[in-house]
Structures are given as C-alpha cells and as structure tokens.
Amino acid sequence: MAAINDLISQIQDETLRNRIQEEVSKMAKQKKFGLVFEEHMPESTPLYDMPIKRGCNVMRRDSKDDKSIYVVLKIEGDTVVCVKSEQKDEAVTFELKDIVRVAEFGESIYPYLKPLDSVCNAPDSDLWYTLIEADNYHALQLLEYLYAGKVDCIYIDPPYNTGAKDWKYNNDYVDGADAYRHSKWLSFMQRRLRLAKKLLNPKDSVLIVTIDEKEYLHLGCLLEEMFPEAIMQMISSVISFKGSARKQQFTRLDEYIFILVFGEATIQRLPLSDEWRMNPDDERATHLTWKYLIRSGSAGFRERSPGNFYPVFFTTEGKYHSVGEPLPLGTDRTTVIPPEGTFAVFPVDTQGREHYWNINRDKFLEYKSKGYIKFGRPTKNGVPITFLTSGEIRKVEDGTYKIDGYADDGSIISSNEVRDIMPGTQWRIKSHDATRQGSIRNKVLAAISTDELDHIFDTDGVFED
C-alpha cells in the first residue's frame, strides 16, 4: 500500500486523487481469502568486496539501529559524503571503513562462489559437504543453475522476527510503512521459498522449516498457499526445559517445526530412544536398563544375604575409590574405617534399614572392570549405584547394544536402540534443549582419543555470531 499511496499523492487533480484514495481505502479494508500481505517491501544485500564509488548505494557497516540506505555524493580521502536515498538535501559524512556497498532487491548483481578453505579426510568417500557463507537468497539462486529439481531435503531456520537488534542478520522485519506488521517478514520468506520450491525434487523430497510463536500462524498459511501439493505437519518441540519467562504470559517452552513431504517421500519408523515415545508410561525397554544395586523391599534385608553386605568407598568429591570386604552378620557397619579421604556407602535405605547388594563383592569387581557398574551424583544419603543385570549384559556381549564409549566413572555408553518408533507431533528431546549448547559435542569429544581430535571442528562458532 505504501507504493500505491505514493503514486496517488502525485495525482494533480484533487477531486480525482481523493476519489481514488477513497476507493483504495475501501479495497484495503476488505477481507480476502488466503494470506494477504504487501509484497513490495525492499531488502538490501551487503557487497563487502565491491569498491565504494560516487553514486553507489551504501549503508552503515555495523549499526544495529540505522539500516538506512545512503547514496554516495563524493569521496574525500578516508571520508564519504552521503545522503539518504529519500532525502537528497541532508548530507552526512562517514568514515570509509564504517560503510559497505549494498544492492537493493531487484538490482542486478553477479554473485559467485569464492573458495576459502577445504578439508579432505576421506578422499574416496561419495559424501562431501560444503558450507556456503552468503546471503541465502543469492546462494539459493546460484544452486538453481546446477541443482534445480534435484535436492532431497532443505532445512530452513529463518529469522524469527523477534525484533532483536543484536543479531548478525536482520531479526526485526517490521516496517513502519506496513499496514500489516508481518508483511516485510512474509515477503522475505516468500522470495526464498519460491527458490526452495525450484530446487526441491517434486517426486521425492522434504522441506523443514522451524519457527516460534510470533510467526508460526502466518508461516503455516504461506506454506499451504505455496506448496498445495505437499503433505504438511507441524511439530511442537520443547527447546527449553526451564522455560523462557514472559511478563504476564505463559512461560514459553517450545518452538515449531513445519515438515512438508513431496511425492513419494514418507515419514519412516526409526530406532529411537525412549524419550521419543508418545506414551511415557510405556515400560518396554528399547535401550540398556540400569538397575539399582541395592536390594530393596521386605525380602532384601541384610540377614537374608549377609555375604552381600559390604562397603563401597568414594572420595569426598564423589568419585569411586575401592570396595571393602563383606561384614559378618552382627558387625556394626559404623566400625568400618574408610581409607583416608573417603567415605563408605552401604546398602542402607533412607530410613536407615540395612539391606544387601544384588551382587557379591567379587562380581562387583568384575562388573566394575567391564563398565557394568554406574555411579550417580552424591546425595545426602550417599551415592546411587546401578548395574547391568545378566540379561542386559548378554545384549551387550552379543552385539544387540553397541558400546559407543565409556563415561567418567568407567561405565559403558551405549546409544544403540532395538525398537523402531513412529514419533508423535509433540517432542520433548533433551538434545533439542537450546540451553545446553555444546553438551552433545563435549560428550562426543570425551569418548574420542586425543589422536583423533585433530579432525574435530567446533561448528558452534560458525553459527553463534
């Protein structure tokens, strides 16, 4: 509407101008089917390698508040005299190093891919990965030359239009000239989705787009309008288990994932962990089950198996130290003197009643050496100890569960699952928690030998700023 209003204001005949303005205002108030927004909103692309010349468009390089486009009037040494493109009479002066040349959307530019670096760890592999650092619109345009209709999957994590000013890219897609505050963001998305549609294989592909509550309704309508041939579902995924507090609003826990499948593409069952289950009360095991070492219940008191009543010693930091000898029945456990700098943990419940361990001392030492014993965090009641039963150990030793590594306490780490799961549309997955950035990477690095660390790269740094 901003462009139309500007054109109407140029009509010399006042009567005609007022009449047209009146009719246009009526049209603007009419509700139409489908998503209606203003598609003319401009964008600009920084051209960092292009020289700044008289007459070209520029903008301030690092300003978070001033996104205005200026026209260069003259260059005087290290300073540049400019005017805003819409205000030719107010000149301003900038340092040459503080501005960057820009191209407005629709202006002809000729982008190219400039190789910066490469790493080759498996020259005979068919799998190669390329990171393109660029304005995503122009990057998609370039890919269209070679890969139109050939792409199997596109994942889009766009700006969420939160209004934040401290992002590298524009995260404040609201224009003062918009009658509808979402127009600029929708126009931004529409242009890129058009290119994505050209790249995707219409016979077998998937498009994935993440978003939060500010734009998910509008994005959903836009996707339905642009991809009527696709089967679309929306996933709600918890990205902060603590939540993000909103003043006088419900605490925000989740974001949304739109998944669009094309042609013969389908959602498949996969071997996944228990947290992907729709029913949390489903107790069928799909991964290694660790059982508490203490034998609880009325049948598990000390006198039933006195040979399994022995101390396990831990350092003051809660680290495993050693295991003591079994105490004869009738011997007071408080008479045991722990090694220096340690404390003893016995099979005693929270009420102080003495039980026994599920395995004897020799079996404990054997299991500990193989990684079948796990220690929890120290509590006021001691240190929780769990172990693998003989049935679970058989699954490890016959290869049903693959050993991926060992934890700090020496216990095995296994992520191999045995049952295929079809996830629901509500995800509560720990690895999706945005507040735990880097935790998965650190867990992986802990299980890798130092000889292999030369080939590990921290990709967090690529996307943080």
C-alpha positions as CSV (number, residue, x, y, z in Angstrom):
1,M,0.0,0.0,0.0
2,A,2.9,2.4,0.6
3,A,3.8,2.4,-3.1
4,I,0.2,2.9,-4.2
5,N,-0.3,5.8,-1.7
6,D,2.9,7.4,-3.0
7,L,1.6,7.2,-6.6
8,I,-1.9,8.5,-5.6
9,S,-0.3,11.5,-3.9
10,Q,1.2,12.5,-7.3
11,I,-2.2,13.0,-8.9
12,Q,-2.6,16.7,-9.6
13,D,-6.4,16.6,-9.9
14,E,-7.6,16.9,-6.2
15,T,-11.1,15.5,-6.9
16,L,-9.7,12.5,-8.8
17,R,-7.0,12.0,-6.2
18,N,-9.5,11.9,-3.3
19,R,-11.9,9.6,-5.1
20,I,-9.2,7.1,-6.0
21,Q,-7.8,7.3,-2.4
22,E,-11.3,6.6,-1.0
23,E,-11.8,3.5,-3.3
24,V,-8.3,2.2,-2.5
25,S,-9.0,2.5,1.2
26,K,-12.2,0.5,0.9
27,M,-10.3,-2.2,-1.0
28,A,-7.6,-2.3,1.7
29,K,-10.3,-3.0,4.4
30,Q,-11.9,-5.9,2.5
31,K,-11.0,-9.3,3.9
32,K,-9.8,-11.7,1.2
33,F,-9.3,-15.5,1.2
34,G,-5.8,-16.6,1.8
35,L,-2.8,-14.8,3.2
36,V,-2.8,-11.1,2.3
37,F,0.3,-9.0,2.8
38,E,2.3,-6.3,1.0
39,E,4.9,-8.0,-1.2
40,H,6.9,-4.9,-2.3
41,M,9.0,-4.4,0.8
42,P,12.6,-3.9,-0.1
43,E,15.7,-5.8,1.1
44,S,19.4,-5.0,0.7
45,T,22.4,-7.2,0.3
46,P,25.9,-6.1,1.6
47,L,28.6,-6.3,-1.1
48,Y,31.7,-6.4,1.0
49,D,34.2,-6.9,-1.8
50,M,32.8,-4.2,-4.0
51,P,34.6,-0.8,-4.1
52,I,32.6,2.3,-3.0
53,K,32.2,4.8,-5.7
54,R,30.3,8.0,-6.3
55,G,26.6,7.3,-6.9
56,C,26.5,3.9,-5.4
57,N,24.3,2.8,-2.5
58,V,25.8,2.2,0.9
59,M,24.8,1.5,4.4
60,R,26.5,1.7,7.8
61,R,28.5,-1.5,8.3
62,D,27.9,-2.4,12.0
63,S,24.9,-0.2,13.0
64,K,22.1,-2.1,14.7
65,D,19.7,0.8,14.7
66,D,20.4,2.6,11.4
67,K,19.5,0.4,8.4
68,S,19.0,3.3,6.1
69,I,20.4,3.2,2.5
70,Y,22.6,6.2,1.5
71,V,23.8,7.4,-1.9
72,V,27.4,8.4,-2.1
73,L,27.9,12.1,-3.3
74,K,31.6,12.3,-3.1
75,I,34.7,10.6,-1.6
76,E,37.3,12.8,0.2
77,G,40.2,10.7,1.3
78,D,39.0,8.4,4.1
79,T,35.6,10.1,4.4
80,V,32.5,9.8,2.4
81,V,29.7,12.3,2.0
82,C,26.3,10.7,1.5
83,V,22.6,11.5,1.5
84,K,19.7,9.2,2.3
85,S,18.2,8.0,-0.9
86,E,14.8,9.5,0.0
87,Q,16.2,12.8,1.5
88,K,18.6,14.3,-1.1
89,D,19.1,17.6,0.9
90,E,20.6,16.3,4.2
91,A,24.2,15.3,3.7
92,V,26.0,13.2,6.2
93,T,29.7,12.2,6.5
94,F,31.0,8.7,7.3
95,E,34.4,7.1,7.6
96,L,35.1,5.0,4.6
97,K,35.7,2.0,6.8
98,D,32.3,2.3,8.5
99,I,30.2,1.8,5.4
100,V,29.6,-1.0,3.0
101,R,28.2,-1.0,-0.5
102,V,24.8,-2.6,-0.9
103,A,22.5,-3.8,-3.6
104,E,18.7,-3.4,-3.2
105,F,16.5,-6.3,-4.0
106,G,15.8,-6.5,-7.8
107,E,19.1,-4.7,-8.6
108,S,21.2,-6.8,-11.0
109,I,24.3,-8.2,-9.3
110,Y,26.5,-11.1,-10.4
111,P,27.3,-13.3,-7.3
112,Y,29.9,-16.1,-7.5
113,L,31.3,-18.7,-5.1
114,K,34.8,-17.9,-3.8
115,P,36.6,-20.9,-2.3
116,L,38.1,-20.0,1.1
117,D,39.3,-23.3,2.6
118,S,38.8,-27.0,2.4
119,V,39.4,-30.2,4.5
120,C,39.7,-33.7,3.0
121,N,39.6,-36.6,5.5
122,A,38.1,-39.2,3.2
123,P,39.0,-38.6,-0.5
124,D,37.4,-41.9,-1.6
125,S,34.0,-41.1,0.0
126,D,31.0,-40.1,-2.0
127,L,29.9,-37.8,0.8
128,W,31.2,-34.2,0.5
129,Y,29.9,-31.2,2.5
130,T,30.1,-27.6,1.5
131,L,29.4,-24.6,3.8
132,I,28.3,-21.5,1.8
133,E,28.6,-18.2,3.7
134,A,26.4,-15.8,1.8
135,D,23.1,-14.0,1.6
136,N,20.8,-17.1,1.5
137,Y,18.7,-15.7,-1.4
138,H,21.7,-15.3,-3.7
139,A,23.2,-18.6,-2.6
140,L,19.9,-20.4,-3.5
141,Q,19.9,-18.6,-6.8
142,L,23.4,-20.0,-7.6
143,L,22.4,-23.5,-6.6
144,E,19.5,-23.3,-9.0
145,Y,21.8,-23.5,-12.0
146,L,23.0,-27.0,-11.2
147,Y,20.5,-28.5,-8.8
148,A,17.0,-27.4,-9.9
149,G,14.6,-30.2,-9.1
150,K,17.4,-32.4,-7.6
151,V,17.5,-31.5,-3.9
152,D,16.2,-34.2,-1.5
153,C,16.0,-32.1,1.6
154,I,16.0,-28.4,2.6
155,Y,16.1,-27.3,6.2
156,I,15.3,-23.6,6.9
157,D,16.0,-21.9,10.2
158,P,14.9,-18.3,9.4
159,P,15.0,-15.2,11.5
160,Y,12.1,-15.4,13.9
161,N,11.2,-11.7,13.6
162,T,11.6,-11.2,17.4
163,G,12.7,-7.6,17.0
164,A,16.1,-8.4,18.5
165,K,18.8,-5.9,17.4
166,D,21.9,-7.9,18.5
167,W,21.9,-10.5,15.6
168,K,24.3,-10.6,12.7
169,Y,21.3,-10.7,10.3
170,N,18.2,-8.6,10.4
171,N,15.8,-10.1,13.0
172,D,13.4,-7.1,13.0
173,Y,11.3,-7.5,9.9
174,V,8.7,-4.8,10.7
175,D,8.4,-1.8,8.5
176,G,6.7,1.5,9.6
177,A,5.0,1.8,6.2
178,D,3.2,-1.6,6.6
179,A,-0.4,-1.6,7.4
180,Y,0.1,-5.2,8.3
181,R,3.1,-5.6,10.6
182,H,4.1,-9.1,9.3
183,S,4.3,-8.1,5.6
184,K,8.1,-7.5,5.5
185,W,8.9,-10.8,7.1
186,L,6.4,-12.7,4.9
187,S,7.8,-11.1,1.8
188,F,11.3,-12.0,2.9
189,M,10.2,-15.7,3.4
190,Q,8.1,-15.9,0.2
191,R,11.0,-15.0,-2.1
192,R,13.2,-17.7,-0.6
193,L,10.6,-20.3,-0.5
194,R,10.0,-19.7,-4.2
195,L,13.6,-20.6,-4.8
196,A,13.4,-23.6,-2.5
197,K,10.5,-24.9,-4.5
198,K,12.5,-24.8,-7.7
199,L,15.4,-26.7,-6.0
200,L,13.3,-29.5,-4.4
201,N,12.7,-32.8,-6.2
202,P,9.0,-32.8,-6.7
203,K,8.9,-36.6,-6.9
204,D,10.6,-37.3,-3.6
205,S,11.8,-34.6,-1.1
206,V,11.1,-32.9,2.2
207,L,11.1,-29.3,3.3
208,I,11.6,-28.5,7.0
209,V,11.1,-25.0,8.5
210,T,11.5,-24.0,12.2
211,I,9.8,-21.0,13.7
212,D,8.4,-19.7,17.1
213,E,5.0,-18.4,18.2
214,K,5.5,-14.9,16.6
215,E,5.2,-16.1,13.0
216,Y,4.1,-19.7,13.0
217,L,0.5,-18.9,12.1
218,H,1.5,-16.7,9.1
219,L,4.2,-19.1,8.0
220,G,1.8,-22.0,8.1
221,C,-0.6,-20.2,5.8
222,L,2.2,-19.2,3.5
223,L,3.4,-22.7,3.2
224,E,-0.1,-24.1,2.5
225,E,-0.5,-21.4,-0.2
226,M,2.9,-22.0,-1.9
227,F,3.0,-25.8,-1.6
228,P,-0.6,-27.1,-2.0
229,E,0.8,-30.4,-3.4
230,A,2.7,-31.2,-0.2
231,I,1.6,-33.1,2.9
232,M,2.3,-30.8,5.8
233,Q,2.5,-31.4,9.5
234,M,3.6,-29.1,12.4
235,I,5.7,-30.4,15.3
236,S,5.9,-28.8,18.7
237,S,9.4,-29.2,20.1
238,V,10.5,-28.3,23.6
239,I,13.7,-26.2,23.3
240,S,14.0,-25.1,26.9
241,F,13.1,-27.4,29.8
242,K,13.3,-24.5,32.2
243,G,11.2,-22.2,30.0
244,S,11.6,-18.6,29.0
245,A,9.5,-16.3,31.2
246,R,7.2,-13.8,29.6
247,K,5.8,-10.9,31.6
248,Q,2.2,-11.7,32.4
249,Q,2.2,-14.5,29.9
250,F,2.6,-18.3,30.0
251,T,6.2,-19.4,30.1
252,R,7.5,-20.3,26.6
253,L,8.9,-23.8,26.3
254,D,8.7,-24.8,22.7
255,E,9.2,-23.9,19.1
256,Y,7.5,-25.3,16.0
257,I,8.8,-27.4,13.1
258,F,6.8,-27.5,9.8
259,I,7.5,-30.6,7.8
260,L,6.4,-30.8,4.2
261,V,6.8,-34.0,2.2
262,F,6.6,-34.2,-1.6
263,G,5.9,-37.1,-4.0
264,E,6.8,-40.5,-2.7
265,A,8.6,-39.2,0.4
266,T,7.1,-40.6,3.7
267,I,7.8,-40.4,7.4
268,Q,9.6,-43.6,8.5
269,R,9.8,-45.5,11.7
270,L,13.3,-45.3,13.2
271,P,15.2,-47.0,16.0
272,L,15.0,-44.2,18.6
273,S,15.4,-43.8,22.3
274,D,12.6,-43.9,24.9
275,E,12.2,-40.2,25.1
276,W,10.6,-40.3,21.6
277,R,7.8,-42.4,22.9
278,M,4.3,-40.9,22.8
279,N,3.3,-42.7,25.9
280,P,5.8,-42.1,28.8
281,D,4.2,-45.0,30.8
282,D,5.3,-47.5,28.1
283,E,7.8,-49.6,30.0
284,R,9.0,-51.8,27.2
285,A,12.8,-51.4,27.1
286,T,14.4,-50.1,24.0
287,H,17.9,-49.4,25.4
288,L,20.1,-50.6,28.2
289,T,18.3,-50.7,31.5
290,W,20.4,-49.9,34.6
291,K,19.1,-51.4,37.9
292,Y,19.8,-50.2,41.4
293,L,22.5,-52.3,43.1
294,I,20.7,-52.2,46.5
295,R,18.2,-55.0,47.0
296,S,15.2,-53.2,48.5
297,G,11.8,-54.4,49.8
298,S,11.0,-56.6,52.8
299,A,12.8,-59.5,51.2
300,G,16.0,-57.6,50.8
301,F,17.1,-57.1,54.4
302,R,20.8,-57.8,55.4
303,E,20.2,-61.1,57.2
304,R,18.8,-62.7,54.0
305,S,22.3,-62.4,52.3
306,P,25.0,-61.3,54.8
307,G,27.8,-62.0,52.2
308,N,26.5,-59.2,50.1
309,F,26.7,-56.6,52.8
310,Y,30.0,-54.7,52.1
311,P,31.1,-51.1,51.8
312,V,31.9,-49.2,48.6
313,F,34.3,-46.3,49.2
314,F,34.1,-42.9,47.5
315,T,36.3,-39.8,47.6
316,T,35.0,-36.6,49.1
317,E,34.3,-35.5,45.5
318,G,32.1,-38.5,45.0
319,K,34.5,-40.5,42.8
320,Y,34.7,-44.3,43.2
321,H,37.7,-45.3,45.2
322,S,37.5,-49.0,46.2
323,V,35.3,-51.7,47.7
324,G,35.7,-53.3,51.1
325,E,35.2,-56.8,52.5
326,P,31.8,-58.2,53.5
327,L,30.8,-57.6,57.1
328,P,29.8,-60.6,59.2
329,L,26.2,-60.6,60.4
330,G,26.0,-58.7,63.7
331,T,29.0,-56.5,62.9
332,D,28.2,-52.8,63.2
333,R,28.8,-51.0,59.9
334,T,29.9,-47.9,61.8
335,T,33.0,-49.7,63.0
336,V,34.4,-49.8,59.4
337,I,37.2,-47.2,58.9
338,P,37.3,-45.9,55.4
339,P,40.6,-45.2,53.6
340,E,41.9,-41.7,54.2
341,G,39.9,-39.1,52.2
342,T,37.0,-41.4,51.5
343,F,33.6,-42.3,52.9
344,A,31.7,-45.6,52.9
345,V,28.4,-46.4,51.2
346,F,26.4,-49.4,52.4
347,P,23.1,-50.9,51.1
348,V,21.0,-48.8,53.6
349,D,17.7,-47.3,52.7
350,T,16.6,-43.7,53.6
351,Q,15.1,-44.9,56.9
352,G,18.4,-46.4,58.0
353,R,17.4,-50.0,57.5
354,E,20.1,-52.4,56.3
355,H,19.7,-54.3,53.1
356,Y,22.2,-56.1,50.8
357,W,23.7,-55.6,47.4
358,N,22.3,-57.6,44.4
359,I,25.8,-59.0,43.6
360,N,28.6,-60.1,45.8
361,R,32.0,-58.4,46.1
362,D,33.8,-60.5,43.5
363,K,31.1,-60.0,41.0
364,F,31.1,-56.2,41.8
365,L,34.8,-56.0,40.9
366,E,34.3,-58.0,37.7
367,Y,31.4,-55.8,36.6
368,K,33.2,-52.6,37.5
369,S,36.2,-53.6,35.3
370,K,33.9,-54.2,32.4
371,G,31.9,-51.0,32.7
372,Y,28.7,-52.7,34.0
373,I,28.6,-50.6,37.2
374,K,27.5,-46.9,37.2
375,F,27.7,-44.3,39.9
376,G,25.3,-41.4,40.3
377,R,25.8,-37.9,41.9
378,P,26.4,-37.9,45.6
379,T,23.3,-37.1,47.8
380,K,22.8,-36.7,51.5
381,N,22.0,-40.4,51.5
382,G,25.2,-41.5,49.8
383,V,26.0,-42.3,46.1
384,P,23.4,-44.1,44.0
385,I,24.9,-47.2,42.4
386,T,23.3,-49.0,39.4
387,F,24.4,-52.1,37.5
388,L,23.5,-54.2,34.5
389,T,21.7,-57.4,35.1
390,S,22.9,-60.6,33.4
391,G,20.1,-60.3,30.8
392,E,21.3,-56.8,29.8
393,I,24.9,-57.9,29.8
394,R,24.1,-60.6,27.3
395,K,22.6,-58.0,25.0
396,V,25.9,-56.0,25.2
397,E,28.1,-59.0,24.6
398,D,26.1,-60.4,21.7
399,G,26.1,-57.0,20.0
400,T,22.5,-56.1,20.4
401,Y,23.7,-53.0,22.2
402,K,26.8,-51.3,20.7
403,I,29.3,-49.8,23.1
404,D,30.0,-46.2,22.0
405,G,32.4,-45.3,24.7
406,Y,32.9,-45.0,28.5
407,A,31.7,-42.4,31.0
408,D,34.0,-40.8,33.5
409,D,33.1,-43.4,36.1
410,G,34.1,-46.2,33.7
411,S,30.6,-47.3,32.9
412,I,29.7,-48.1,29.2
413,I,27.9,-45.6,27.0
414,S,25.5,-47.2,24.5
415,S,23.1,-45.3,22.2
416,N,22.1,-48.3,20.1
417,E,18.4,-48.9,20.2
418,V,16.4,-52.0,19.3
419,R,12.8,-50.9,18.6
420,D,11.5,-48.7,15.7
421,I,9.4,-45.8,16.9
422,M,7.0,-43.5,14.9
423,P,7.3,-40.2,16.8
424,G,4.3,-38.1,17.6
425,T,3.9,-34.4,17.0
426,Q,5.0,-33.4,20.5
427,W,8.7,-33.7,21.0
428,R,10.5,-33.4,24.4
429,I,14.0,-34.4,23.5
430,K,16.9,-33.5,25.7
431,S,19.3,-33.0,22.8
432,H,16.9,-30.3,21.4
433,D,17.3,-28.1,24.6
434,A,18.8,-24.9,23.3
435,T,20.1,-24.0,26.7
436,R,22.5,-27.0,26.6
437,Q,24.6,-25.7,23.7
438,G,27.7,-27.7,23.2
439,S,26.8,-30.5,25.6
440,I,26.5,-33.2,22.9
441,R,29.8,-32.1,21.3
442,N,31.5,-32.3,24.7
443,K,30.1,-35.8,25.3
444,V,31.4,-37.0,21.9
445,L,34.8,-35.4,22.4
446,A,35.1,-37.2,25.8
447,A,34.8,-40.5,24.1
448,I,37.3,-39.8,21.3
449,S,41.0,-40.5,21.7
450,T,43.4,-37.5,21.5
451,D,44.9,-38.8,18.2
452,E,41.5,-38.1,16.5
453,L,40.9,-34.7,17.9
454,D,42.8,-33.0,15.1
455,H,39.8,-33.8,12.8
456,I,37.1,-32.4,15.1
457,F,35.9,-28.9,14.3
458,D,33.7,-26.7,16.6
459,T,30.9,-25.7,14.3
460,D,29.1,-23.8,17.1
461,G,31.5,-20.9,16.4
462,V,30.4,-20.7,12.8
463,F,26.8,-20.0,13.7
464,E,27.0,-18.2,17.0
465,D,27.6,-14.7,15.9
